[in-house]
């Protein structure tokens, strides 16, 4: 993992201050998404809930409601078991970000049914996430996707 430079540390501390600026659970989705957008670049950020058996439950919060429509998330739920990285991230639960290219090259990922059913329609080709166990029966996955260049080691840090 890379060391953060002073600019990155200031950005992270500012984002943490914003995240902790309020204790109202009603504003947590907005604060968490604002934190994510400030710290991790991408086109779409989401907090997804998975059960203890790694089954997808729902996308609880997203900065792209146009992507997380009920119809799109039904497609996601139908194909999520084909995703190469999600099961690994959920199993390791070490809160260390993974990129899709950690488990499959971009070409192989783009050939999957999951990619064609979900990502291709949204012009996303790169994916990074980490899983955070919050209860014995719930893991929250933070995912960010982009249609641009792949995430860097700096983004992952």
C-alpha positions in Angstrom: 0.0 0.0 0.0 1.3 3.4 -0.9 2.0 6.2 1.6 -0.3 9.1 1.4 1.2 12.5 0.5 0.2 15.6 2.5 -2.5 16.6 0.0 -4.1 13.1 0.2 -3.9 13.2 4.0 -5.6 16.6 4.1 -8.3 15.4 1.6 -8.9 12.3 3.7 -9.1 14.2 7.0 -11.5 16.7 5.5 -13.7 13.9 4.2 -13.6 12.2 7.6 -14.6 15.5 9.3 -17.5 15.9 6.8 -18.6 12.3 7.4 -18.6 12.9 11.2 -20.1 16.3 11.0 -23.5 15.0 12.0 -24.8 12.0 13.9 -28.3 11.9 12.4 -28.7 8.5 10.8 -31.0 10.0 8.2 -28.2 12.0 6.7 -25.6 9.2 6.8 -26.2 8.1 3.2 -25.5 11.6 1.9 -22.5 12.0 4.1 -21.1 8.6 3.3 -21.5 9.2 -0.5 -19.9 12.6 -0.2 -17.0 11.0 1.7 -16.6 8.4 -1.1 -16.7 11.0 -3.9 -14.1 13.1 -2.2 -11.7 10.3 -1.5 -12.2 7.8 -4.4 -12.6 9.0 -8.0 -15.2 7.3 -10.1 -18.4 7.5 -12.1 -20.6 5.5 -9.7 -20.3 4.8 -6.0 -22.5 2.4 -4.1 -22.9 0.8 -0.7 -24.3 -2.7 -1.2 -25.6 -5.0 1.4 -24.8 -8.8 1.4 -26.1 -11.4 3.8 -23.8 -13.8 5.8 -24.0 -16.3 2.9 -22.8 -13.6 0.5 -26.1 -13.2 -1.2 -26.8 -9.7 -2.5 -29.6 -8.0 -0.6 -29.8 -4.4 -1.9 -27.9 -1.4 -3.0 -28.7 0.8 0.0 -27.0 4.0 -1.1 -25.7 5.2 -4.4 -24.7 8.5 -6.0 -26.2 7.3 -9.3 -29.9 6.5 -8.8 -30.2 6.4 -12.6 -28.0 3.3 -12.5 -29.5 1.7 -9.4 -33.1 1.5 -10.7 -35.1 -1.5 -9.6 -34.9 -3.0 -13.1 -31.1 -2.6 -13.2 -30.5 -3.9 -9.7 -32.7 -6.9 -10.6 -30.2 -7.7 -13.4 -27.3 -7.1 -11.0 -28.8 -9.5 -8.4 -29.5 -12.1 -11.1 -25.8 -12.1 -12.3 -23.8 -11.0 -9.2 -22.8 -14.6 -8.5 -20.8 -14.5 -11.8 -18.7 -11.6 -10.6 -15.2 -12.7 -10.1 -14.2 -10.2 -7.4 -17.2 -9.8 -5.1 -17.1 -13.2 -3.5 -13.3 -12.8 -2.8 -13.8 -9.4 -1.3 -16.7 -10.6 0.9 -14.8 -13.6 2.1 -11.6 -11.8 3.0 -13.4 -8.9 4.8 -10.1 -7.1 5.6 -11.3 -3.7 4.4 -8.5 -3.6 1.8 -9.7 -2.3 -1.6 -9.5 -4.7 -4.5 -9.6 -3.9 -8.2 -11.2 -6.2 -10.8 -7.8 -6.5 -12.4 -6.6 -8.2 -9.1 -8.6 -11.3 -10.1 -9.2 -11.1 -13.8 -7.8 -9.1 -16.7 -10.0 -6.5 -18.2 -10.5 -8.4 -21.4 -11.7 -11.5 -19.5 -14.0 -9.4 -17.4 -15.5 -7.8 -20.4 -16.4 -11.2 -21.8 -18.5 -12.3 -18.8 -22.3 -12.5 -18.9 -22.3 -10.3 -15.8 -20.3 -7.5 -17.6 -22.6 -7.7 -20.6 -25.8 -7.8 -18.6 -24.9 -4.9 -16.3 -21.7 -2.9 -16.8 -21.7 -2.6 -20.6 -25.1 -0.8 -20.5 -23.7 1.8 -18.1 -20.4 2.3 -19.9 -18.5 1.1 -16.8 -15.4 -1.0 -17.3 -13.3 -0.7 -14.1 -14.4 -1.8 -10.7 -12.9 -1.4 -7.2 -14.4 -2.3 -3.9 -13.9 -3.4 -0.3 -16.1 -5.3 2.1 -16.8 -4.2 5.7 -18.5 -6.8 8.0 -20.9 -4.8 10.2 -22.8 -7.6 11.8 -22.8 -11.4 11.9 -25.5 -11.4 9.2 -24.5 -8.3 7.2 -21.5 -7.2 5.1 -21.5 -3.8 3.5 -19.6 -3.6 0.3 -18.4 -0.2 -0.9 -17.9 -0.3 -4.7 -16.8 2.4 -7.2 -16.9 2.0 -10.9 -15.7 4.1 -13.8 -15.8 4.1 -17.5 -12.4 5.7 -17.7 -8.9 4.5 -17.0 -8.4 1.8 -14.4 -7.9 2.8 -10.7 -4.4 3.4 -9.6 -2.5 2.2 -6.5 -3.0 5.7 -5.1 -6.8 5.4 -5.6 -6.7 2.0 -3.8 -4.8 3.5 -0.8 
